[in-house]
Amino acid sequence: MQQQGKSSLTGLPQTKRNNKGKIKERIISLGLLKKNLIVTGLPGVGKTTLIKKLSEALKSFHPVGFYTEEIRERNERKGFELISLEGKKSLLSHKNVKSPYQVGQYKVDIKGFEEFLDSVSFFNPLIHLIIIDEIGKMECLSDQFKRLLKEILDSGKWVIATLALKGSGLIAEVKRRKDIKLFEITKKNRDSLLKEISDFVNQTHQPDGGAQSTLVKWE
């Protein structure tokens, strides 16, 4: 008699895992569970640091995505670099690059950004958590990013993303979505927010047979 196939991630029979996934997708589609967790806040308050801590706290989910880091030269901010959770790097913006796209003092490398997006395995069927830092004015200059983001938010995958506090267009559109849970980070709540978000994800979705969160203290 042929045995049921088992998932390499959970060890559960494949049919049971598929049924569980369908139930979860149904719950999400009915709006009973908000799986898009969006963090907003003032520039410099610690959104990227929170994203990096959450990536570590939720590493049992095998997240994919990216975060941004400042490029500094002699203590002066020159631009921003993209870093994927798989370790790939690419330029997002810089004061000294040539580009028709600009936000403030920074020229935005849209072509490089879109090539970077193509290298991230957002829709790998084994991936359950996507992390994006950030949905901001620079990123929203890319039509490819805007299409990709809508597809990700509409998918059955969990999403943790940072969002500019102010902005129109896609930024405002994301805030109006009924399937998001919006958090505003401040210096006073960032420690508790790290625990709140990681606990929420662990309690509502456990891909590795009930993995518990590994909380990381704020440095």
N, CA and C atoms as a LAMMPS dump frame, in Angstrom:
ITEM: TIMESTEP
0
ITEM: NUMBER OF ATOMS
657
ITEM: BOX BOUNDS ff ff ff
-5.0000000000000000e+02 5.0000000000000000e+02
-5.0000000000000000e+02 5.0000000000000000e+02
-5.0000000000000000e+02 5.0000000000000000e+02
ITEM: ATOMS id mol type element x y z
1 1 1 N 0.847 -1.205 0
2 1 2 C 0 0 0
3 1 3 C 0.875 1.246 0
4 2 1 N 0.585 2.186 -0.861
5 2 2 C 1.425 3.374 -1.005
6 2 3 C 1.191 4.331 0.157
7 3 1 N 2.279 4.809 0.76
8 3 2 C 2.182 5.733 1.873
9 3 3 C 1.991 7.162 1.37
10 4 1 N 1.347 7.994 2.224
11 4 2 C 1.181 9.39 1.863
12 4 3 C 2.526 10.087 1.883
13 5 1 N 2.702 11.027 0.932
14 5 2 C 3.922 11.812 0.921
15 5 3 C 3.962 12.744 2.11
16 6 1 N 5.183 13.065 2.569
17 6 2 C 5.315 13.972 3.7
18 6 3 C 6.095 15.205 3.293
19 7 1 N 5.748 16.329 3.898
20 7 2 C 6.432 17.589 3.638
21 7 3 C 7.787 17.586 4.317
22 8 1 N 8.821 18.054 3.618
23 8 2 C 10.145 18.118 4.203
24 8 3 C 10.228 19.184 5.279
25 9 1 N 9.337 20.173 5.26
26 9 2 C 9.371 21.241 6.258
27 9 3 C 8.635 20.863 7.525
28 10 1 N 7.523 20.196 7.424
29 10 2 C 6.691 19.968 8.595
30 10 3 C 6.684 18.532 9.081
31 11 1 N 6.931 17.575 8.191
32 11 2 C 6.843 16.182 8.564
33 11 3 C 5.415 15.687 8.618
34 12 1 N 4.437 16.522 8.281
35 12 2 C 3.036 16.12 8.283
36 12 3 C 2.678 15.469 6.958
37 13 1 N 1.705 14.57 6.939
38 13 2 C 1.241 14.029 5.667
39 13 3 C 0.85 15.156 4.726
40 14 1 N 1.213 15.019 3.44
41 14 2 C 1.002 16.1 2.475
42 14 3 C -0.476 16.484 2.361
43 15 1 N -1.389 15.493 2.418
44 15 2 C -2.813 15.808 2.278
45 15 3 C -3.296 16.66 3.437
46 16 1 N -2.841 16.339 4.668
47 16 2 C -3.239 17.127 5.829
48 16 3 C -2.677 18.535 5.74
49 17 1 N -1.423 18.64 5.291
50 17 2 C -0.801 19.957 5.165
51 17 3 C -1.526 20.796 4.125
52 18 1 N -1.928 20.191 3.008
53 18 2 C -2.658 20.904 1.961
54 18 3 C -4.007 21.389 2.472
55 19 1 N -4.718 20.518 3.234
56 19 2 C -6.017 20.911 3.786
57 19 3 C -5.871 22.068 4.765
58 20 1 N -4.825 22.011 5.583
59 20 2 C -4.569 23.078 6.542
60 20 3 C -4.289 24.385 5.804
61 21 1 N -3.517 24.299 4.713
62 21 2 C -3.213 25.492 3.926
63 21 3 C -4.454 26.101 3.298
64 22 1 N -5.356 25.231 2.802
65 22 2 C -6.589 25.721 2.19
66 22 3 C -7.476 26.423 3.219
67 23 1 N -7.543 25.851 4.419
68 23 2 C -8.337 26.468 5.481
69 23 3 C -7.775 27.84 5.828
70 24 1 N -6.451 27.915 5.92
71 24 2 C -5.821 29.189 6.26
72 24 3 C -6.064 30.234 5.176
73 25 1 N -5.945 29.822 3.902
74 25 2 C -6.207 30.742 2.801
75 25 3 C -7.644 31.243 2.828
76 26 1 N -8.571 30.349 3.212
77 26 2 C -9.975 30.739 3.311
78 26 3 C -10.185 31.755 4.424
79 27 1 N -9.528 31.537 5.559
80 27 2 C -9.62 32.475 6.681
81 27 3 C -9.075 33.841 6.274
82 28 1 N -7.944 33.841 5.571
83 28 2 C -7.35 35.098 5.116
84 28 3 C -8.268 35.801 4.125
85 29 1 N -8.849 35.024 3.174
86 29 2 C -9.72 35.613 2.145
87 29 3 C -10.977 36.235 2.748
88 30 1 N -11.427 35.7 3.876
89 30 2 C -12.609 36.239 4.546
90 30 3 C -12.278 37.45 5.424
91 31 1 N -11.008 37.783 5.508
92 31 2 C -10.603 38.925 6.312
93 31 3 C -10.577 38.656 7.803
94 32 1 N -10.612 37.373 8.188
95 32 2 C -10.61 37.035 9.608
96 32 3 C -9.202 37.044 10.195
97 33 1 N -8.196 37.011 9.338
98 33 2 C -6.813 37.043 9.788
99 33 3 C -6.031 38.002 8.896
100 34 1 N -5.437 39.01 9.479
101 34 2 C -4.656 39.984 8.71
102 34 3 C -3.209 39.531 8.701
103 35 1 N -2.775 39.047 7.54
104 35 2 C -1.444 38.45 7.447
105 35 3 C -0.401 39.422 6.894
106 36 1 N -0.829 40.633 6.502
107 36 2 C 0.11 41.649 6.039
108 36 3 C 0.39 42.616 7.185
109 37 1 N 1.548 42.482 7.79
110 37 2 C 1.912 43.274 8.962
111 37 3 C 2.806 44.427 8.51
112 38 1 N 2.311 45.644 8.643
113 38 2 C 2.983 46.825 8.111
114 38 3 C 3.432 47.722 9.255
115 39 1 N 4.725 48.063 9.247
116 39 2 C 5.301 48.918 10.279
117 39 3 C 5.616 50.279 9.681
118 40 1 N 5.085 51.337 10.285
119 40 2 C 5.369 52.687 9.823
120 40 3 C 5.938 53.501 10.97
121 41 1 N 6.543 54.627 10.645
122 41 2 C 7.135 55.466 11.687
123 41 3 C 8.033 56.52 11.075
124 42 1 N 8.474 57.44 11.901
125 42 2 C 9.327 58.531 11.449
126 42 3 C 10.665 58.006 10.931
127 43 1 N 11.308 58.72 10.007
128 43 2 C 12.652 58.324 9.558
129 43 3 C 13.622 58.289 10.744
130 44 1 N 14.444 57.246 10.787
131 44 2 C 15.46 57.144 11.82
132 44 3 C 14.988 56.581 13.145
133 45 1 N 13.705 56.176 13.224
134 45 2 C 13.177 55.687 14.501
135 45 3 C 13.566 54.229 14.772
136 46 1 N 13.946 53.51 13.724
137 46 2 C 14.396 52.129 13.926
138 46 3 C 13.632 51.077 13.15
139 47 1 N 13.002 51.465 12.031
140 47 2 C 12.217 50.488 11.248
141 47 3 C 13.112 49.389 10.68
142 48 1 N 14.252 49.777 10.121
143 48 2 C 15.146 48.774 9.538
144 48 3 C 15.731 47.869 10.612
145 49 1 N 16.094 48.44 11.742
146 49 2 C 16.605 47.615 12.849
147 49 3 C 15.56 46.608 13.288
148 50 1 N 14.306 47.03 13.37
149 50 2 C 13.225 46.113 13.737
150 50 3 C 13.095 44.982 12.721
151 51 1 N 13.15 45.319 11.439
152 51 2 C 13.058 44.31 10.379
153 51 3 C 14.175 43.285 10.513
154 52 1 N 15.387 43.734 10.769
155 52 2 C 16.517 42.819 10.9
156 52 3 C 16.355 41.918 12.12
157 53 1 N 15.854 42.475 13.227
158 53 2 C 15.621 41.68 14.428
159 53 3 C 14.512 40.651 14.194
160 54 1 N 13.458 41.052 13.48
161 54 2 C 12.367 40.123 13.176
162 54 3 C 12.842 39.009 12.247
163 55 1 N 13.704 39.342 11.303
164 55 2 C 14.25 38.317 10.408
165 55 3 C 14.972 37.241 11.2
166 56 1 N 15.673 37.649 12.243
167 56 2 C 16.39 36.708 13.091
168 56 3 C 15.426 35.953 14
169 57 1 N 14.474 36.684 14.595
170 57 2 C 13.526 36.054 15.523
171 57 3 C 12.649 35.029 14.822
172 58 1 N 12.377 35.245 13.531
173 58 2 C 11.472 34.377 12.778
174 58 3 C 12.217 33.543 11.731
175 59 1 N 13.472 33.238 12.008
176 59 2 C 14.275 32.526 11.015
177 59 3 C 13.777 31.104 10.756
178 60 1 N 12.982 30.553 11.681
179 60 2 C 12.426 29.217 11.45
180 60 3 C 11.412 29.214 10.31
181 61 1 N 10.964 30.395 9.888
182 61 2 C 10.026 30.513 8.767
183 61 3 C 10.757 30.596 7.431
184 62 1 N 12.1 30.622 7.471
185 62 2 C 12.909 30.716 6.252
186 62 3 C 12.472 31.934 5.405
187 63 1 N 12.463 33.129 5.998
188 63 2 C 11.962 34.301 5.262
189 63 3 C 12.871 34.689 4.1
190 64 1 N 12.268 35.305 3.094
191 64 2 C 13.03 35.919 2.014
192 64 3 C 12.607 37.388 1.933
193 65 1 N 13.44 38.181 1.291
194 65 2 C 13.12 39.595 1.15
195 65 3 C 14.386 40.422 1.235
196 66 1 N 14.242 41.668 1.673
197 66 2 C 15.407 42.55 1.714
198 66 3 C 15.205 43.677 2.715
199 67 1 N 16.334 44.291 3.076
200 67 2 C 16.301 45.504 3.873
201 67 3 C 17.293 46.498 3.277
202 68 1 N 17.226 47.728 3.739
203 68 2 C 18.104 48.773 3.215
204 68 3 C 19.067 49.244 4.298
205 69 1 N 20.259 49.614 3.865
206 69 2 C 21.259 50.154 4.772
207 69 3 C 21.801 51.463 4.198
208 70 1 N 22.159 52.381 5.079
209 70 2 C 22.769 53.625 4.634
210 70 3 C 24.172 53.373 4.105
211 71 1 N 24.543 54.103 3.086
212 71 2 C 25.928 54.138 2.612
213 71 3 C 26.535 55.423 3.16
214 72 1 N 27.536 55.282 4.015
215 72 2 C 28.136 56.454 4.653
216 72 3 C 29.61 56.552 4.289
217 73 1 N 30.038 57.775 4.02
218 73 2 C 31.439 58.06 3.731
219 73 3 C 31.85 59.256 4.577
220 74 1 N 32.845 59.047 5.438
221 74 2 C 33.308 60.101 6.352
222 74 3 C 32.149 60.698 7.141
223 75 1 N 31.345 59.8 7.682
224 75 2 C 30.198 60.172 8.522
225 75 3 C 29.112 60.948 7.78
226 76 1 N 29.175 60.953 6.46
227 76 2 C 28.132 61.602 5.666
228 76 3 C 27.344 60.543 4.899
229 77 1 N 26.014 60.627 4.953
230 77 2 C 25.193 59.669 4.219
231 77 3 C 25.211 60.007 2.734
232 78 1 N 25.635 59.021 1.937
233 78 2 C 25.763 59.229 0.498
234 78 3 C 24.655 58.546 -0.289
235 79 1 N 24.027 57.526 0.31
236 79 2 C 22.992 56.808 -0.413
237 79 3 C 22.485 55.632 0.389
238 80 1 N 21.856 54.686 -0.328
239 80 2 C 21.271 53.514 0.325
240 80 3 C 21.591 52.256 -0.477
241 81 1 N 21.858 51.175 0.247
242 81 2 C 22.192 49.885 -0.342
243 81 3 C 21.099 48.877 -0.004
244 82 1 N 20.818 47.99 -0.943
245 82 2 C 19.855 46.911 -0.751
246 82 3 C 20.603 45.643 -0.343
247 83 1 N 20.088 44.949 0.658
248 83 2 C 20.689 43.692 1.101
249 83 3 C 19.584 42.653 1.239
250 84 1 N 19.678 41.563 0.486
251 84 2 C 18.665 40.511 0.584
252 84 3 C 18.957 39.639 1.795
253 85 1 N 17.948 38.92 2.268
254 85 2 C 18.141 38.017 3.397
255 85 3 C 19.008 36.823 3.014
256 86 1 N 19.259 36.687 1.711
257 86 2 C 20.156 35.633 1.222
258 86 3 C 21.579 36.156 1.047
259 87 1 N 21.8 37.445 1.414
260 87 2 C 23.14 38.003 1.401
261 87 3 C 23.55 38.756 0.146
262 88 1 N 22.659 38.891 -0.832
263 88 2 C 22.987 39.627 -2.051
264 88 3 C 22.852 41.118 -1.813
265 89 1 N 23.7 41.898 -2.481
266 89 2 C 23.698 43.346 -2.3
267 89 3 C 23.566 44.071 -3.633
268 90 1 N 22.959 45.265 -3.565
269 90 2 C 22.831 46.08 -4.767
270 90 3 C 22.616 47.528 -4.356
271 91 1 N 22.989 48.435 -5.217
272 91 2 C 22.793 49.861 -4.959
273 91 3 C 21.341 50.245 -5.213
274 92 1 N 20.766 50.999 -4.297
275 92 2 C 19.436 51.572 -4.509
276 92 3 C 19.546 53.024 -4.946
277 93 1 N 20.345 53.796 -4.238
278 93 2 C 20.466 55.218 -4.57
279 93 3 C 21.803 55.753 -4.077
280 94 1 N 22.205 56.862 -4.706
281 94 2 C 23.47 57.497 -4.319
282 94 3 C 23.48 58.923 -4.85
283 95 1 N 24.177 59.773 -4.168
284 95 2 C 24.273 61.17 -4.615
285 95 3 C 25.06 61.301 -5.913
286 96 1 N 25.979 60.353 -6.154
287 96 2 C 26.922 60.508 -7.257
288 96 3 C 26.689 59.59 -8.446
289 97 1 N 25.537 58.912 -8.514
290 97 2 C 25.261 58.077 -9.689
291 97 3 C 24.434 58.87 -10.691
292 98 1 N 24.492 58.433 -11.939
293 98 2 C 23.697 59.081 -12.979
294 98 3 C 22.356 58.368 -13.117
295 99 1 N 21.288 59.102 -12.962
296 99 2 C 19.952 58.534 -13.087
297 99 3 C 18.941 59.662 -13.272
298 100 1 N 17.934 59.449 -14.116
299 100 2 C 16.882 60.463 -14.258
300 100 3 C 15.906 60.465 -13.074
301 101 1 N 16.029 59.477 -12.19
302 101 2 C 15.117 59.352 -11.058
303 101 3 C 15.793 59.898 -9.804
304 102 1 N 15.095 60.729 -9.079
305 102 2 C 15.7 61.361 -7.918
306 102 3 C 14.68 61.573 -6.806
307 103 1 N 15.119 61.324 -5.569
308 103 2 C 14.334 61.622 -4.373
309 103 3 C 15.243 62.416 -3.446
310 104 1 N 14.906 63.654 -3.212
311 104 2 C 15.766 64.52 -2.412
312 104 3 C 17.126 64.684 -3.059
313 105 1 N 18.183 64.4 -2.312
314 105 2 C 19.553 64.538 -2.824
315 105 3 C 20.025 63.31 -3.587
316 106 1 N 19.236 62.246 -3.566
317 106 2 C 19.716 60.953 -4.031
318 106 3 C 19.148 60.564 -5.393
319 107 1 N 20.048 60.116 -6.273
320 107 2 C 19.643 59.567 -7.557
321 107 3 C 19.355 58.072 -7.356
322 108 1 N 18.234 57.609 -7.903
323 108 2 C 17.784 56.235 -7.666
324 108 3 C 18.101 55.36 -8.882
325 109 1 N 18.775 54.247 -8.631
326 109 2 C 19.152 53.301 -9.684
327 109 3 C 18.008 52.299 -9.884
328 110 1 N 17.034 52.669 -10.701
329 110 2 C 15.849 51.828 -10.905
330 110 3 C 16.216 50.514 -11.585
331 111 1 N 17.072 50.555 -12.59
332 111 2 C 17.456 49.33 -13.299
333 111 3 C 18.125 48.346 -12.346
334 112 1 N 19.052 48.844 -11.533
335 112 2 C 19.73 47.978 -10.572
336 112 3 C 18.775 47.425 -9.534
337 113 1 N 17.818 48.243 -9.106
338 113 2 C 16.818 47.815 -8.128
339 113 3 C 15.961 46.681 -8.685
340 114 1 N 15.533 46.825 -9.934
341 114 2 C 14.666 45.812 -10.53
342 114 3 C 15.418 44.519 -10.803
343 115 1 N 16.69 44.615 -11.171
344 115 2 C 17.5 43.401 -11.327
345 115 3 C 17.672 42.702 -9.979
346 116 1 N 17.81 43.485 -8.932
347 116 2 C 17.917 42.934 -7.579
348 116 3 C 16.624 42.213 -7.19
349 117 1 N 15.486 42.818 -7.483
350 117 2 C 14.196 42.194 -7.175
351 117 3 C 14.064 40.842 -7.87
352 118 1 N 14.548 40.757 -9.108
353 118 2 C 14.473 39.502 -9.861
354 118 3 C 15.287 38.387 -9.205
355 119 1 N 16.278 38.767 -8.397
356 119 2 C 17.151 37.761 -7.781
357 119 3 C 16.581 37.195 -6.477
358 120 1 N 15.487 37.781 -5.973
359 120 2 C 14.899 37.34 -4.701
360 120 3 C 13.762 36.362 -4.989
361 121 1 N 13.776 35.217 -4.329
362 121 2 C 12.805 34.144 -4.611
363 121 3 C 11.513 34.351 -3.821
364 122 1 N 10.806 35.441 -4.113
365 122 2 C 9.579 35.775 -3.381
366 122 3 C 8.512 34.693 -3.48
367 123 1 N 8.406 34.036 -4.644
368 123 2 C 7.286 33.126 -4.868
369 123 3 C 7.684 31.658 -4.87
370 124 1 N 8.82 31.357 -4.254
371 124 2 C 9.179 29.966 -4.01
372 124 3 C 8.06 29.338 -3.172
373 125 1 N 7.46 28.222 -3.604
374 125 2 C 6.337 27.632 -2.858
375 125 3 C 6.682 27.189 -1.439
376 126 1 N 7.967 27.009 -1.139
377 126 2 C 8.372 26.614 0.211
378 126 3 C 8.516 27.808 1.154
379 127 1 N 8.422 29.022 0.587
380 127 2 C 8.585 30.235 1.394
381 127 3 C 7.23 30.694 1.912
382 128 1 N 7.15 30.954 3.216
383 128 2 C 5.889 31.365 3.835
384 128 3 C 5.914 32.796 4.367
385 129 1 N 7.102 33.401 4.451
386 129 2 C 7.226 34.74 5.027
387 129 3 C 8.102 35.611 4.142
388 130 1 N 7.575 36.777 3.775
389 130 2 C 8.298 37.748 2.961
390 130 3 C 8.514 39.01 3.78
391 131 1 N 9.736 39.523 3.756
392 131 2 C 10.09 40.726 4.509
393 131 3 C 10.575 41.8 3.533
394 132 1 N 10.01 42.999 3.64
395 132 2 C 10.345 44.09 2.729
396 132 3 C 10.617 45.361 3.528
397 133 1 N 11.794 45.941 3.334
398 133 2 C 12.164 47.212 3.945
399 133 3 C 12.781 48.087 2.845
400 134 1 N 12.077 49.013 2.28
401 134 2 C 10.798 49.479 2.726
402 134 3 C 9.918 49.816 1.53
403 135 1 N 8.649 50.139 1.815
404 135 2 C 7.76 50.678 0.792
405 135 3 C 7.847 52.188 0.921
406 136 1 N 8.746 52.783 0.163
407 136 2 C 9.015 54.211 0.275
408 136 3 C 9.026 54.901 -1.074
409 137 1 N 9.342 56.173 -1.078
410 137 2 C 9.29 56.968 -2.307
411 137 3 C 10.271 56.465 -3.351
412 138 1 N 11.473 56.052 -2.92
413 138 2 C 12.463 55.565 -3.883
414 138 3 C 11.979 54.287 -4.551
415 139 1 N 11.536 53.338 -3.736
416 139 2 C 11.089 52.047 -4.261
417 139 3 C 9.874 52.2 -5.172
418 140 1 N 9.009 53.136 -4.837
419 140 2 C 7.765 53.312 -5.6
420 140 3 C 7.983 54 -6.944
421 141 1 N 9.215 54.403 -7.235
422 141 2 C 9.535 54.904 -8.58
423 141 3 C 9.576 53.766 -9.597
424 142 1 N 9.655 52.544 -9.106
425 142 2 C 9.729 51.36 -9.966
426 142 3 C 8.343 50.774 -10.185
427 143 1 N 7.889 50.724 -11.429
428 143 2 C 6.603 50.09 -11.749
429 143 3 C 6.649 48.599 -11.447
430 144 1 N 7.814 47.985 -11.656
431 144 2 C 7.955 46.551 -11.368
432 144 3 C 7.761 46.292 -9.877
433 145 1 N 8.33 47.137 -9.035
434 145 2 C 8.17 46.967 -7.585
435 145 3 C 6.713 47.133 -7.173
436 146 1 N 6.031 48.099 -7.753
437 146 2 C 4.625 48.332 -7.396
438 146 3 C 3.761 47.138 -7.782
439 147 1 N 4.003 46.559 -8.954
440 147 2 C 3.25 45.359 -9.362
441 147 3 C 3.583 44.186 -8.46
442 148 1 N 4.871 44.011 -8.181
443 148 2 C 5.329 42.906 -7.331
444 148 3 C 4.729 43.018 -5.936
445 149 1 N 4.719 44.213 -5.372
446 149 2 C 4.202 44.399 -4.026
447 149 3 C 2.722 44.045 -3.943
448 150 1 N 1.949 44.479 -4.92
449 150 2 C 0.518 44.158 -4.913
450 150 3 C 0.309 42.643 -4.994
451 151 1 N 1.117 41.976 -5.82
452 151 2 C 0.999 40.525 -5.952
453 151 3 C 1.357 39.827 -4.644
454 152 1 N 2.384 40.333 -3.96
455 152 2 C 2.806 39.753 -2.687
456 152 3 C 1.736 39.962 -1.617
457 153 1 N 1.197 41.173 -1.528
458 153 2 C 0.172 41.459 -0.519
459 153 3 C -1.105 40.667 -0.776
460 154 1 N -1.402 40.384 -2.046
461 154 2 C -2.597 39.615 -2.397
462 154 3 C -2.398 38.112 -2.249
463 155 1 N -1.156 37.682 -2.073
464 155 2 C -0.851 36.255 -2.008
465 155 3 C -1.233 35.681 -0.644
466 156 1 N -1.085 34.375 -0.5
467 156 2 C -1.357 33.728 0.776
468 156 3 C -0.172 33.742 1.721
469 157 1 N 0.923 34.393 1.312
470 157 2 C 2.129 34.409 2.134
471 157 3 C 2.046 35.507 3.195
472 158 1 N 2.688 35.261 4.327
473 158 2 C 2.801 36.279 5.345
474 158 3 C 3.758 37.361 4.868
475 159 1 N 3.465 38.607 5.21
476 159 2 C 4.311 39.729 4.809
477 159 3 C 4.569 40.611 6.026
478 160 1 N 5.831 40.944 6.239
479 160 2 C 6.192 41.988 7.197
480 160 3 C 6.943 43.048 6.401
481 161 1 N 6.44 44.269 6.415
482 161 2 C 7.048 45.326 5.607
483 161 3 C 7.063 46.635 6.372
484 162 1 N 8.041 47.471 6.048
485 162 2 C 8.04 48.822 6.584
486 162 3 C 7.499 49.762 5.514
487 163 1 N 6.857 50.822 5.984
488 163 2 C 6.156 51.744 5.087
489 163 3 C 6.456 53.172 5.524
490 164 1 N 6.696 54.042 4.556
491 164 2 C 6.93 55.451 4.876
492 164 3 C 5.734 56.012 5.645
493 165 1 N 6.007 56.876 6.618
494 165 2 C 4.935 57.445 7.431
495 165 3 C 4.045 58.351 6.593
496 166 1 N 4.651 59.072 5.658
497 166 2 C 3.895 59.976 4.805
498 166 3 C 4.125 59.622 3.339
499 167 1 N 3.123 59.903 2.519
500 167 2 C 3.264 59.646 1.093
501 167 3 C 1.92 59.369 0.454
502 168 1 N 1.838 59.643 -0.831
503 168 2 C 0.609 59.403 -1.587
504 168 3 C 0.795 58.171 -2.461
505 169 1 N -0.093 57.989 -3.44
506 169 2 C 0.05 56.873 -4.369
507 169 3 C 0.003 55.529 -3.671
508 170 1 N 0.974 54.682 -3.973
509 170 2 C 0.993 53.325 -3.439
510 170 3 C 1.113 53.316 -1.917
511 171 1 N 1.854 54.249 -1.355
512 171 2 C 2.031 54.3 0.099
513 171 3 C 0.682 54.478 0.786
514 172 1 N -0.114 55.422 0.29
515 172 2 C -1.45 55.661 0.856
516 172 3 C -2.381 54.488 0.564
517 173 1 N -2.217 53.886 -0.618
518 173 2 C -3.066 52.754 -1.008
519 173 3 C -2.864 51.561 -0.089
520 174 1 N -1.605 51.289 0.275
521 174 2 C -1.321 50.174 1.183
522 174 3 C -1.995 50.408 2.532
523 175 1 N -1.943 51.644 3.03
524 175 2 C -2.553 51.946 4.327
525 175 3 C -4.072 51.766 4.312
526 176 1 N -4.682 51.869 3.141
527 176 2 C -6.143 51.735 3.042
528 176 3 C -6.593 50.287 2.908
529 177 1 N -5.666 49.379 2.675
530 177 2 C -6.053 47.979 2.492
531 177 3 C -6.684 47.429 3.761
532 178 1 N -7.718 46.611 3.589
533 178 2 C -8.417 46.029 4.732
534 178 3 C -7.719 44.78 5.284
535 179 1 N -6.722 44.271 4.518
536 179 2 C -6.054 43.041 4.961
537 179 3 C -4.7 43.309 5.615
538 180 1 N -4.475 44.552 6.076
539 180 2 C -3.213 44.855 6.753
540 180 3 C -3.448 45.107 8.235
541 181 1 N -2.423 44.828 8.996
542 181 2 C -2.381 45.192 10.416
543 181 3 C -1.261 46.215 10.541
544 182 1 N -1.604 47.452 10.88
545 182 2 C -0.653 48.564 10.858
546 182 3 C -0.106 48.833 12.257
547 183 1 N 1.218 48.912 12.35
548 183 2 C 1.895 49.231 13.605
549 183 3 C 2.688 50.524 13.397
550 184 1 N 2.653 51.407 14.375
551 184 2 C 3.507 52.595 14.317
552 184 3 C 4.615 52.446 15.347
553 185 1 N 5.859 52.447 14.884
554 185 2 C 6.995 52.256 15.771
555 185 3 C 7.478 53.598 16.311
556 186 1 N 7.804 53.612 17.601
557 186 2 C 8.412 54.765 18.246
558 186 3 C 9.589 54.263 19.072
559 187 1 N 10.383 55.17 19.586
560 187 2 C 11.509 54.755 20.424
561 187 3 C 11.017 54.108 21.714
562 188 1 N 9.814 54.457 22.138
563 188 2 C 9.285 53.911 23.385
564 188 3 C 8.736 52.495 23.228
565 189 1 N 8.217 52.182 22.035
566 189 2 C 7.547 50.876 21.897
567 189 3 C 8.312 49.866 21.051
568 190 1 N 9.503 50.189 20.584
569 190 2 C 10.151 49.294 19.615
570 190 3 C 10.547 47.948 20.21
571 191 1 N 10.893 47.908 21.511
572 191 2 C 11.192 46.617 22.136
573 191 3 C 9.944 45.75 22.227
574 192 1 N 8.852 46.343 22.684
575 192 2 C 7.609 45.577 22.829
576 192 3 C 7.035 45.204 21.468
577 193 1 N 7.281 46.036 20.446
578 193 2 C 6.777 45.752 19.106
579 193 3 C 7.477 44.539 18.506
580 194 1 N 8.744 44.407 18.781
581 194 2 C 9.492 43.23 18.324
582 194 3 C 8.844 41.956 18.861
583 195 1 N 8.527 41.938 20.131
584 195 2 C 7.895 40.771 20.75
585 195 3 C 6.469 40.582 20.25
586 196 1 N 5.719 41.687 20.131
587 196 2 C 4.321 41.598 19.714
588 196 3 C 4.191 40.986 18.322
589 197 1 N 5.009 41.449 17.38
590 197 2 C 4.902 40.955 16.007
591 197 3 C 5.391 39.515 15.901
592 198 1 N 6.521 39.203 16.518
593 198 2 C 7.048 37.833 16.412
594 198 3 C 6.114 36.836 17.097
595 199 1 N 5.542 37.22 18.23
596 199 2 C 4.594 36.331 18.911
597 199 3 C 3.33 36.139 18.077
598 200 1 N 2.85 37.215 17.453
599 200 2 C 1.638 37.131 16.637
600 200 3 C 1.83 36.146 15.484
601 201 1 N 2.969 36.237 14.807
602 201 2 C 3.242 35.342 13.683
603 201 3 C 3.363 33.906 14.172
604 202 1 N 4.088 33.686 15.26
605 202 2 C 4.267 32.334 15.78
606 202 3 C 2.965 31.702 16.246
607 203 1 N 2.092 32.497 16.828
608 203 2 C 0.85 31.957 17.367
609 203 3 C -0.185 31.651 16.284
610 204 1 N -0.06 32.304 15.14
611 204 2 C -1.056 32.114 14.09
612 204 3 C -0.549 31.301 12.91
613 205 1 N 0.764 31.08 12.841
614 205 2 C 1.308 30.305 11.727
615 205 3 C 2.593 29.639 12.175
616 206 1 N 2.635 28.311 12.17
617 206 2 C 3.791 27.574 12.66
618 206 3 C 4.253 26.58 11.599
619 207 1 N 5.145 26.994 10.7
620 207 2 C 5.538 26.144 9.579
621 207 3 C 6.405 24.947 9.941
622 208 1 N 7.119 25.022 11.052
623 208 2 C 8.04 23.944 11.399
624 208 3 C 7.52 23.103 12.559
625 209 1 N 6.242 22.723 12.479
626 209 2 C 5.683 21.853 13.491
627 209 3 C 5.563 22.501 14.854
628 210 1 N 5.36 23.846 14.852
629 210 2 C 5.155 24.535 16.126
630 210 3 C 6.393 25.237 16.629
631 211 1 N 7.177 25.807 15.715
632 211 2 C 8.382 26.513 16.134
633 211 3 C 8.026 27.719 16.984
634 212 1 N 8.797 27.946 18.024
635 212 2 C 8.578 29.089 18.89
636 212 3 C 9.512 30.212 18.495
637 213 1 N 9.118 31.438 18.796
638 213 2 C 9.94 32.587 18.423
639 213 3 C 11.187 32.644 19.293
640 214 1 N 12.283 33.085 18.68
641 214 2 C 13.5 33.35 19.419
642 214 3 C 13.631 34.855 19.49
643 215 1 N 13.271 35.441 20.621
644 215 2 C 13.236 36.891 20.718
645 215 3 C 14.647 37.441 20.846
646 216 1 N 14.892 38.542 20.166
647 216 2 C 16.196 39.172 20.167
648 216 3 C 16.065 40.554 20.799
649 217 1 N 16.881 40.838 21.791
650 217 2 C 16.793 42.134 22.462
651 217 3 C 17.301 43.255 21.556
652 218 1 N 16.72 44.422 21.741
653 218 2 C 17.136 45.611 20.985
654 218 3 C 18.515 46.03 21.462
655 219 1 N 19.386 46.342 20.511
656 219 2 C 20.727 46.777 20.896
657 219 3 C 20.776 48.289 21.02
